[in-house]
Amino acid sequence: MKLTKTIFALAWMAASATSVLAIKIVHGPYLQNVYENEATIVWISDKPSVGWVELAPDDGTTFYATRRAQFFDTEIGVKRTSNLHAVRLTGLKAGTNYRYRIYSKEVLSHKGFRVMYGDVAATDVYRKQPLKFRTLDSKKSETNFVMINDIHARKDIIAPMLNAADYKNRDLIFLNGDMISIVNEEKDFFDGFLDECINLFAKEQCMYYVRGNHETRGEFATEFNKYVCPRQSHLYFTMRQGPVYFINLDTGEDKPDDDIEYSGITDYDNYRSEQAEWLKTVKDDPLFQSAKYRIVIAHMPMSHEPGEWHGPRDCADKFFPILNTMGIDVMLCGHLHRDKYYEPSGEANFPIIVNSNNGTLEGETHGNELTLQVRHTDGKVVTKKVYTAKR
């Protein structure tokens, strides 16, 4: 009898230890790169694991009605063992609602051809509603969006700013750089802004992130692409929602590459040259050609104004000659921590609106008009511009 009790106690202790140490999802999931026919879902588990996503149409059936499509976190055909998972969903339909849940299955050991697995962590679709997202739709008649920038880890202002901009009813949410000031470790992303965005919207509304110059700094900065645009080969990208085509540029750093602050580790002049070559190809995209409006989003406003630093000058040298041939309606920027408006000039034949670090830039199309306004945290609209469609 005593032996039985001892065995029971040991079993209970082992079960308790297992439950305490069971794998958990500690950050996410959050959406990246949601386009018409694809989306990427990212999350972090607290133990090395293989990860996958189950995807279901939002058709009113229970999630358990049938076996759902599975998309795995793989690389060169092998399921990755990692704490960080990024799963690209492909073959999606434009303008369509989908439901999803994520899985992380702990890998206890992998020796030769033997893999020992542990517990599984997953989002709950039994007691809770599944998470949802909607793909982009270039045929949508109208669209609207909101942009914030230069938060610099002031995460407590994100919710008030986005709430004032009615973000829940916006098609698109852009983070236009410098959401944190430096990236020395993974927790800087999540503590500085990402957990706040996940809690607010990023599980079900895509966070379209345009890198600023501060995300280029710190020993963990080279890992940025694993968390943002993780299934793309670079951080500049295009997208189309309704009548608006967005060109999202990565403007890099603001000082010369040989500046003492960068310790010889940066190569942004060549990076911007590479990006300029890519930009030349954008005009061939049928979605670009048929768009009623064409908007560029870039962190640093490009200029040769007196006193301007190297980065904005290099961007102006390399991007303006191309953009000036593309019928751009407006460029939206941050970086300056103040509001500014550049009229079309001999340098750029389109206007540039700069959003401050305490404002939301809100955009909305209506027929042949595109309205853009900057709203400060006190609710005051400080800039409002209306553009008439050229096409």
Buried (B, 14 or more C-beta within 10 A) or exposed (E): EEEEEEEEEEEEEEEEEEEEEBBEBBBBBBBBBBBBEBBBBBBBBBBBBBBBBBBBEBEEEEBEEEEBBEBBBBEEEEBBBBBBBBBBBEEBEBBBEBBBBBBBBBBEEEEEEEEEEBBEBBBEBEEEEBBBBBBBBBEBEEBBBBBBBBBBBBBEBBBEBBEBBEBEEBBBBBBBBBBBBBBEEBEBBBBBBBBBBBEBBBBBBBBBBBBBBBBBBBEBBEBBBBBBBBBBEEBBBBBBBBBBBBBBBBBBBBBBBEBEEBEEEBEBBEBBEBBBEBBEEBEEBEBBEEBBBBBBBBBBBBBEEEEBBBBBBBBBBBBBEBBBEBBBBBBBBBBBBEBBEBEEEEBBBBBBBBBBBBBBBBBBBEEEEBBBBBBBEEEEEBBEBEBEBEE
